Amino acid sequence: IRLMWAYTVGFTVLPHVGGFLGWFFNRKEIPVWYEKLKKPSWCPSRKVFPLAWTVLYTGMGYASYLIWNDLGGCSSKAVIPLGLYGAQLALNWAWPPFFFGARNLKMALIDILCLDSLAIGMMCSWYRINKVATLLMVPYLGWLAMATCLTLRIWKDNPEQKPGKSE
């Protein structure tokens, strides 16, 4: 029983690791660069993002534990459902370095569009395994939809500066 708690906590904490690192390495770009971008009126306040991601990563991590547990750990049956989870998590973690670190709005948009597809595929693969785990991912999918629209709008409204041109 003690070991199961360790797995539960480990799976639940894992998504936060990349989220924290993404914030830590890009935190200086947020007040400097991000605040100057043209954003739509429906863009959430900066204060909402840490709270939202804490809730979303916690739900996502626990949901992945439920899938892992229901499939008996790292079995051959777990390869696709947990592989899709790992792939979408990697793209999730890659978005801040593209957006904030490289300031590459086009790559951030490509990343999040691929992320959306993987998240939907993951949820479809999870549905027959554990409906609760799938439902735990619904808020994440909703947030991704908003984040995708926001990334698209910011990319369209903030044309990238060509090298050598000043504002």
C-alpha positions as CSV (number, residue, x, y, z in Angstrom):
1,I,0.0,0.0,0.0
2,R,2.8,2.4,0.8
3,L,4.4,1.8,-2.6
4,M,1.0,2.5,-4.3
5,W,1.0,5.9,-2.6
6,A,4.5,6.6,-4.0
7,Y,3.3,5.8,-7.5
8,T,0.2,7.9,-7.1
9,V,2.2,10.9,-5.9
10,G,4.9,10.4,-8.5
11,F,2.4,10.3,-11.4
12,T,0.5,13.3,-10.0
13,V,3.7,15.4,-9.5
14,L,5.4,14.5,-12.8
15,P,3.5,17.0,-15.0
16,H,4.4,19.8,-12.6
17,V,8.1,19.2,-13.1
18,G,8.1,20.4,-16.7
19,G,5.6,23.1,-16.0
20,F,7.8,24.5,-13.2
21,L,10.9,24.3,-15.3
22,G,9.1,26.1,-18.2
23,W,8.1,28.9,-15.9
24,F,11.5,29.1,-14.2
25,F,13.5,29.4,-17.3
26,N,11.1,31.8,-19.1
27,R,9.9,33.9,-16.1
28,K,12.0,36.9,-17.0
29,E,10.5,37.0,-20.5
30,I,6.9,37.3,-19.2
31,P,7.0,40.9,-17.8
32,V,9.5,42.1,-20.5
33,W,8.3,40.6,-23.8
34,Y,4.9,39.0,-23.2
35,E,3.3,42.1,-21.7
36,K,4.2,44.1,-24.8
37,L,2.5,41.7,-27.2
38,K,-0.9,42.6,-28.7
39,K,-3.4,40.2,-27.1
40,P,-7.2,39.8,-27.4
41,S,-9.5,41.2,-24.8
42,W,-10.5,37.7,-23.7
43,C,-6.9,36.8,-22.8
44,P,-6.8,35.6,-19.2
45,S,-4.9,37.6,-16.6
46,R,-1.3,36.5,-16.0
47,K,-2.3,35.6,-12.4
48,V,-4.8,32.9,-13.7
49,F,-2.1,30.8,-15.5
50,P,-0.2,29.4,-12.5
51,L,-3.5,28.5,-10.7
52,A,-5.0,26.9,-13.9
53,W,-1.9,24.9,-14.6
54,T,-1.6,23.7,-11.0
55,V,-5.1,22.3,-11.2
56,L,-4.7,20.9,-14.8
57,Y,-1.3,19.3,-14.2
58,T,-2.6,17.7,-11.0
59,G,-5.7,16.2,-12.7
60,M,-3.6,15.1,-15.7
61,G,-1.0,13.4,-13.5
62,Y,-3.6,11.6,-11.4
63,A,-5.5,10.5,-14.5
64,S,-2.3,9.1,-15.9
65,Y,-1.8,7.1,-12.7
66,L,-5.3,5.7,-13.0
67,I,-4.5,4.5,-16.6
68,W,-1.2,3.1,-15.5
69,N,-2.8,1.3,-12.6
70,D,-5.7,-0.1,-14.6
71,L,-3.3,-1.5,-17.2
72,G,-1.2,-3.2,-14.6
73,G,1.8,-0.9,-14.8
74,C,4.1,-0.7,-17.7
75,S,2.6,-3.5,-19.7
76,S,2.3,-3.9,-23.5
77,K,-1.3,-2.7,-23.2
78,A,0.0,0.6,-21.7
79,V,2.3,1.4,-24.6
80,I,-0.2,3.4,-26.7
81,P,-2.2,5.1,-24.0
82,L,0.8,6.1,-21.9
83,G,2.9,6.8,-25.0
84,L,0.3,9.3,-26.2
85,Y,0.3,10.8,-22.7
86,G,4.1,11.1,-22.7
87,A,4.1,12.6,-26.2
88,Q,1.5,15.2,-25.4
89,L,3.2,16.0,-22.1
90,A,6.5,16.6,-24.0
91,L,4.8,19.0,-26.4
92,N,3.1,20.7,-23.5
93,W,6.5,21.2,-21.9
94,A,8.0,22.4,-25.2
95,W,5.5,25.2,-25.7
96,P,7.0,27.7,-23.2
97,P,10.5,27.5,-24.7
98,F,9.1,28.0,-28.2
99,F,6.8,30.9,-27.2
100,F,8.8,32.7,-24.5
101,G,12.3,31.4,-24.9
102,A,12.7,31.5,-28.7
103,R,9.8,34.0,-29.1
104,N,8.9,31.9,-32.1
105,L,5.1,32.3,-32.3
106,K,4.8,30.1,-35.4
107,M,6.6,27.2,-33.7
108,A,4.5,27.6,-30.6
109,L,1.4,27.4,-32.8
110,I,2.6,24.3,-34.6
111,D,3.5,22.8,-31.2
112,I,0.1,23.4,-29.7
113,L,-1.8,22.2,-32.8
114,C,0.1,18.9,-32.6
115,L,-0.4,18.9,-28.8
116,D,-4.2,19.2,-29.4
117,S,-4.2,16.2,-31.7
118,L,-2.2,14.1,-29.3
119,A,-4.4,15.1,-26.3
120,I,-7.6,14.1,-28.2
121,G,-6.0,10.8,-29.3
122,M,-4.9,10.1,-25.8
123,M,-8.4,10.8,-24.4
124,C,-9.9,8.5,-27.0
125,S,-7.4,5.7,-26.1
126,W,-8.2,6.2,-22.4
127,Y,-12.0,6.2,-22.6
128,R,-12.3,2.4,-22.7
129,I,-9.7,1.9,-20.0
130,N,-11.0,4.4,-17.4
131,K,-13.8,6.9,-17.9
132,V,-12.9,8.9,-14.7
133,A,-9.3,9.4,-16.0
134,T,-10.8,10.6,-19.3
135,L,-13.2,13.0,-17.6
136,L,-10.3,14.4,-15.5
137,M,-8.7,15.4,-18.8
138,V,-11.8,17.4,-20.1
139,P,-10.8,20.7,-18.3
140,Y,-7.3,20.3,-19.8
141,L,-8.8,19.9,-23.3
142,G,-11.0,23.0,-22.7
143,W,-7.9,25.0,-21.6
144,L,-6.0,23.7,-24.6
145,A,-8.7,24.9,-26.9
146,M,-8.5,28.4,-25.4
147,A,-4.7,28.4,-25.4
148,T,-4.7,27.3,-29.0
149,C,-7.0,30.1,-30.0
150,L,-4.9,32.6,-28.0
151,T,-1.7,31.4,-29.5
152,L,-3.2,31.7,-33.0
153,R,-4.5,35.2,-32.3
154,I,-1.2,36.4,-30.8
155,W,0.7,34.9,-33.8
156,K,-1.6,36.7,-36.2
157,D,-1.7,40.0,-34.3
158,N,2.1,40.2,-33.7
159,P,4.0,39.7,-37.0
160,E,7.5,38.6,-36.3
161,Q,10.1,41.3,-36.8
162,K,12.6,40.6,-39.6
163,P,16.3,40.9,-38.6
164,G,17.6,44.4,-39.3
165,K,14.3,46.1,-39.1
166,S,13.6,48.4,-36.2
167,E,10.2,49.3,-34.8
